[in-house]
Amino acid sequence: MKNTFENILKEFFANPLVSSVSEYGNGHINDSYKIYFENGDCYLMQRINHKVFTNVEGMMDNIQKATAHIASKGKPTLNFLKTLKGKYFTKTADGTYWRLMHFEKGTKSYETTLSHEIAEATGRAIADFQIDLSDLDPKDFIEVIPEFHNLDARIVQLEEAIGDNKAKRLHTVENLVAYSKSLQHDFLRFYDEDDIPIRITHNDTKLNNILFTEDDSPYCLVDLDTVMPGYIHYDFGDVVRTMCNTAVDDEKDLDKVQFNYKLYQSYKKGYLSIAKQFLTEKEIKWLDVSGKLMTYIMAIRFLADYLNGDEYYKINYPMHNYDRAHCQFKLLKEMYQYI
């Protein structure tokens, strides 16, 4: 492994001397590796899943526009390295894409939290990211994954998965299919609003995509692949989905899946303490729907992938997407009791 990575690193450095390589993180899409050089420097190298991100150059261009803009305001952000040829990624002979960034030392992330202080800080981190990019023109950014959070498109994908039934699994999830259809109208109403502004958003704001300093102050957002035009509700809501769930997102014991409403209140308080400076009244009106919307979108995405035979998300066992879908739908039911 060390020799393989040294060959890739030669695209970025004239003489890379690697001390150690280890797998890093638990992302569903890309593969990440923490690399130490003999001089003590530390980097994060990622193999970009170009089947998901088909326009790698456009994606990296989005990221650079966003990070450069944040840095210009004196804020910390991810720092990607250029290759010796001046690009922010390299393509190897086997057709894989790689990029390299400085590892942000002295930072940490959380998979879960029960801390109201962390929840409030998370809200501020999301709002800070959005307000820092609020003066950029969404027209200058490409849509990295077309229709990524477009519910109409996701419903069509689910309907196609149901119709195709590639993996012959439909009979195992007919109850989830029926429940998903019963909720469609609730969330399609959001997209009928014609005066909610399009902004530059992160679009994948899981709690573990926020870095904190050792004293739990927000540092920066990571996993910027999906930075592109979107609604602020996507970012606000995905934190709700991931942070306010009392269980992991593939929990088999659904009794453990509850919605932590008090944590949600702390998160919303932190978010609005900053976001109220730039949000419209209509955006604020729809905030409480955001968590349910994003949970619903993820639920039908996991369900569709399960029906398609697990083509999109990495799985650790054959019924992994089945468990993920059940977990999201259970969380959604719990949310309806509070918001």
N, C-alpha and C positions, 0 to 999 in steps of 0.2 A: 504493500500500500504506500509506504513512504516514497519509494522510487517513482511510482505512478504520479503522486502528487508533486514531486519535485519537477517532473517533466512538464506538468501543467503550469507550475509556478514560474518556469523559465519564460513563459509568455509575459510575466509581470516583472521579473527580476533577472538581472544578468547572471547572478550566481546564488541561487537560493540554497541555503544550508538548513535543512529541516531537522529539528530535534525530535518532534513527536507529532502524531496525527491521531485524533480520536473523533468518533461520531459525536454529534452535538444536536440537542433538541429533539423534538417529537412532532415536527410538522407533517401534515398529511400530503404535501405536494412535492417540495424540493428536498434534496439530501444535503445536509450541512455537516461540515467538519471543522473542528478547532485545530489550528496548526500553530505549533511553537517553532520558532527559528532558534538556532544555536545562540544567537545574540540576545535571546529573551523576548524578542518581539512576538506578538500574538495576533493571529488573523483568523477570520472566519471565511472559509471557502465553501461555495455552494454550487451544486450541480442544478441548473435550472431545468425544470420539467417543461421542455419545449412542446410537449403534446398539449399541455394546458395553456402555456404562454407561447403562442405560436409566433408572435411578433416580438422576439427578444430585444431587438434594437429599439423598437418603439417603447417597450416597457421600461428599459433602462433609461431612455430619454425622459420619460415621465418622472422617474425616480430622481434623476439628476436635476431636473427643473425644480422639483419640490425641495430636495435637500439643500440645493444651492440657495433657494429663496429663504429657507429657514435659517441657514447659516448666516445669510446676509443681515439677519436681524439679531445676530449675536446669540442665537439659541443652539444648544447641542443637537446633533442629528447624526445619522449614519454617514460614514466616510468611505466611499468606494474607491478602489485604486484603478488607475488606467493600466492597460497593457503597454508593453514597449512600443506598440504600434498606435497607441493613443485612443484605444477603445475601452469601454467599461465592462467588456466581457470577451471571452475567447471561445472559439469553436474548435474542438479537437477532431482528429482524423476519423474517429468513430461517430461523429455527428452530434456529440453532446456539447452543451453550453455550460461554461463555468464563469463565475465572477468571484471577486475577492474584496473583502472589506476589513478595516481595522476592527479587532475585537474590543468592545467597550469595557475596559477593565473598571473595577470598582462599582459595577452595576449588578443588579439582580432582577429577576422577574418572579411572578407568582402564578402558579397554576390555579390556585383557589385562595380565597381569603374570607375570614369572618370579621375582619377589622373594619370598623366604620371609618377610621382614619384613612386606611388604604382605599376604601371605596370612594371617599370624598376626593382623595388625591387623584384617583383614576378619572373621575369626572373632570377635574381640572386639566388633566393631561390631554384628554380627548378634545376638550374645548380649545385648549392652547394650540393644538395641532391644526384644528379647523380655522381658528382665527388668524393664525400665521399664514395660511394659504388663501384666506378669503379675498385678498386683493389680486389674485391671479385670475386670468381668463380661462375658464374651462375649455374654450375652443382651442387653446394651445396644447391640450392634452389629448392623446388618443384614448379610445375605449379599449383597454387591454384585453378584457374578456367581454365581448359583446353580450348585452342582455344579462350581465352577471347577477344583478339583483332585480331584474325585471320579472315580476310575479307572473305576468301573462306568459312569458317565455318558459318559466319554470313549470307552470301548469301544463303547457303543451308538452314539455319534456316528460312529465309524469304520465300524461295521457298516452304518449307514444310508447313509453316503457310498459304501461299496462297492456296496450294493444299488442305489442311485440312479444311480451312475456318470454324474453330470450332464455332466461335461466330456469323457466318453468317453476317460478316461486310464487306466482300470484295468489294461489290458494292459501298461502301462509300469512298473507297480510291483507285479506279482503276487508277486515275491520278497520285497518288504518286507511285504506283507500276510501272507504265510505266516510270516515271522519274527516279526512282531508277535503273531500268534495263539499261537505256541509259547511266548511269555514271559508270557502273561496270568496264569497261576496263580502265578508267582513273586511278583508284586506285589499281587495280590488278597489274599494272605495278610495283608498289613499291615492291611487294612481289617477283617479278621476279629478283630483284637485289640479287646477291649471295655474295656480300662482305660487307654488312652492319652488323656490329658486334652486337651480342646479349649481352646485359648488364643487370644489376639489375636495374629495374625501378619501379616507384610507381604505374603507370597504372590507376590512378583515380585522376588526378591533377586538380580538379575543384578549382576555386579561393578560395572558402571557406574551402578548405583543407590545407590552408597555414595560420599558425599563425604568427601574427606580435606583436612586443612590442608596448607599448603605444606611442612611438615616431616613429612608422611605419617602424622599422627595421625588416627584416625577422627573425623569431625565429626558427620555425621548421615546418615540414610537419606532418599532422595528417591523420587519416583514412588509416592506413597502411595495411589493409586486403589483398590488391592485389599486395603487393610488391613481385615481382617474376621476372624471366627472361623476357626480352622484348626489344623493340627498343626505343631509346631515343625519337623518334618522337611521341610515344604515350603520353609521359608526356608533351612535348613541345606543341603538337597539342591540347590536351584537355584543356589546359589553354586558348589557342586561342579561342576554341569553346565556353567556358563559360565566359571569361572576355571580349572578344571583340564583344560580342553580345549586342546590345543596349537595348534589351528587356529580360524579364525572359524567361526561357526555355519552358514555357507552355502558352505563350502569345497568346491570341485569335485574337487580332488585328495585322495581319501580316504586316501592314504598319509600325508598330513600330520596326519590326525586321530588323536591319541594321548591317553592319559590320564596326566597328570603326577601320579604317586602321591606323590612326595616333597612336592610343593606341597600336595597334599591333607592330608598328615600335619601340615604346619605350620598349615594352616587349622583343622583339627580341634583341634590343641593350643590355639590361641588361643581358639576357641569354648568348649571345655570349661573353660578357665581361669576363665571367668565363669559359663557355663551350668550347671556342676555344682552351683552354689548353689541352683538351683530345679528342675532336671530330675528326673524319676522314673527308677528303674532301667530300666523298660520303654522310656522314651523314649531313653535312652542305648543300650540294646540295639539299637534299630532305626536308629541314626545311619548306620551304614555302608551300609544299604540305601537311604538317602535320595537319594543322588546318582543311583543307577540308576533309582529310582522316578521322579524328576523328569525325567530324560532320556527315559525311556520315555513318560511322559505327553506331553512336548513332541514326541517323534517321531511319535506317533500323531495328535497335533493337526495338525502340519504335513502329515502324510500325508492326513488327512481333508480339510483345506483344499485341498490339491492336487487331490484327486478331485472336490471340489465346485466347482472352477473359480476358486479363490483369492478367496473371499468375505470372509474375516476378516482375514488379515494383509496388510499392504502388501507389494507385490512390485515389484522393479525390472526384472524380465524374466520372460517366460512360464514358465520352468522353475524359478523361484526357490524355491517351496515343495518342489519335487521335490528340489532340492539340499539344502535344509534338512533334510528328512526323512532322506535318505541319510546326511547328516553326523551326525545324532543317533543313528541306529541303529549307525553305525560306532563312535561314541564309547561307546555302550552295550556293544558287544562288547569294546572295550578295557577298560572298567571291570571286566568279569567276570573279568579276569585278576588283579585286585588286591583287589577288595572284594566 
